[in-house]
């Protein structure tokens, strides 16, 4: 038995594997309905502008748990919260295909975001606690498991969309997730196994008015860097269907390629940061990724009518390059936030997260309005520009932290 962990090595390995499984399952569940977004839009008979409002409003559900989940964790521990919130989010996924009224779907989407937020806070809290117990940096591997789950979900959804009704898919995939969630929850660290390692040291509270300006710059850069990923998640399958006239199965290919490339990039960060600052990687990724995303959109759109196969190939190719470019954005900006003077890492990251969540809500609404007012290819200029700006801001961060070894795993 390790003195650091207070549990046997065998128990630690079992808990680590359970965390890998549940991160994978979270990514699988979260992305399970994304490739079928065009069918949800058809079922609800809504405009792109209203759809943007619906998915934007869902983001508001993710804000509320930031106010109380930590108190629940202190009282009940992380595992019970993970278990019940995972069942809740799976149940909501099962119900998504049934509403035909947009307002009812919007309510379901609100509570889906709510349950995912509670689940995510509790899961990451346990991951950090477990990392402290074993005295190893494991968050990168856990988040990589999430990305693999997301990519697997997108690929599976794309394949079975060609022959599986929407309601059947949205029954089978969440059902599989519930089984994985409950199995993993049984094998994770339980409240009775908690010890002093789980307790955070009380911090001095710094008012929002005294937040360092550099953190606001990082928050803006963080949004700019994650926004292209969110746009690809929300609109890639719609783009494939409406711009390239692809069937639901092939329409899921570009996003699947994008996620796989992002996974490869994230698992490569640790080795690359032995030589390069992670913020410098974000700078290069942002500049090259924005160019790749622009080429993906406008070459495929111009070839959609004359050569559909070539258009799909180019879209996937440049999405892969963009996925590699965006892979270092979140690690780079989160790592920089952990080095802001005057704030603890927890305070800095929580403020960045709250800022980004609020901005994303309005950005999603704006994206929907922009698509309705112009076209989907033209509206993609928005994430292309933010991608490039994120790279420029990352360059400023890299120059400021030349001598700081930013840890990409934080």
C-alpha positions, 0 to 999 in steps of 0.5 A: 500500500502506498503511503501517498495514496492510502490505498493499494496499488491494485485499487489505484489502478482499478480507480484510474481505469474507471476514470478513463472509462467514465471520461471516455463515456462522457465524451461518447454521450456528449457527442452522441446526438451531434451528427444528427443535428440536421434531423433535430432541426427538421423535426422542430421545423426551426430556422438556423437563427432559432436553432442558434438561440436554442443551443445557445440557451442550453449553455445557460444551464451550464452556468448554474452548477458553478454556484453550488456543485462544490458545496454538494461535493464537500457534503456528499463526495464526488462519486454519488454526484457523478453517478446521479448526474450521469444517469440524468444526462443519459435520460435526457439524451433518450428524450431528445428526439421526441419533442416537436415543439422548439421550446420543449426541446430548448428546455431539455437542452437546458437541463442537458447542459445543467446535468453535464456541468454538474457531472463535469465539475464532480468528475474533474474534481475526482480526477484532480483528487486522484492525481494528488493521491498517486502523485502523477500528472494524469489529467492529460490522459483523462481528457484524451480519453474524453476526446477519444470517446467523442471521436468514437461517438461521432464515427459510430453515429455517422455510420449508423445514421445511414440505416438507423432511425433517430429515436432508435440511435438515441435509445441505444447509445445513451443506454450503453453510456448508462451501463458504462457510467454505473460500472465506472462509478462503482470502481472510482474512489468512494467517499469512504476512501477520502482522506486529507489529500482531498481537501483544498487549502483555503484561499484568500478571496480576490474580488473580481474588480481586482482581477489582473488585466492579463487574465482578461486577455487570457479569457478572451484568447481562450474563447477565441481558441475554443470557439472554432472547435465549438462551431465545428461541433455544432455545424459540421454535420449541417455543413456537410448535408446542406453545402455538400449535399452529403447523406447523414453518414458521410456528413459526419466524416469531417468532424470525426477527422477533426476530432481524431486530429485533435486527439493526436495533437493533444497526446503529442503536446507533452513531448513537444513541450520538452522543446517548445513553450505550449503557448508558442505551440498555440500561436503556431496552431492558431495561425496555421489552423485558421488558414486550414479552416478557411481552405476547408470551407471555401474550397469545399463550397466551391467544388460542392456542385462539380465534384462532391467527392473532391470537396469532401476529401479537401474538407476532411484534409483541411479539417485534420490540419485545423484539428491539429492546430486547435489541439494546444489552445485549451492546454496553452491558455489554461496553463498560462492562467495557472501562472497569473500573478496574484491569483491561485490557479483555481481562482484564475481558471474558474473566472476564465471558465465563467467568462467563456461560458457566458460569451459562448451563449451569445456567440452561438446565438449570433452564429445562428443569426449570421447563418440565416442572414448570409450562408453557412460558408460565409458565417464560418468567417467568424470562427476563422477570424477568432482562430487567427486572433487566438494565435496572435494572443498566444504569441503575446502570452509566449513572449511574456512567459519565455522562461516559464515552463508551462505544464500542458497537463494542467 
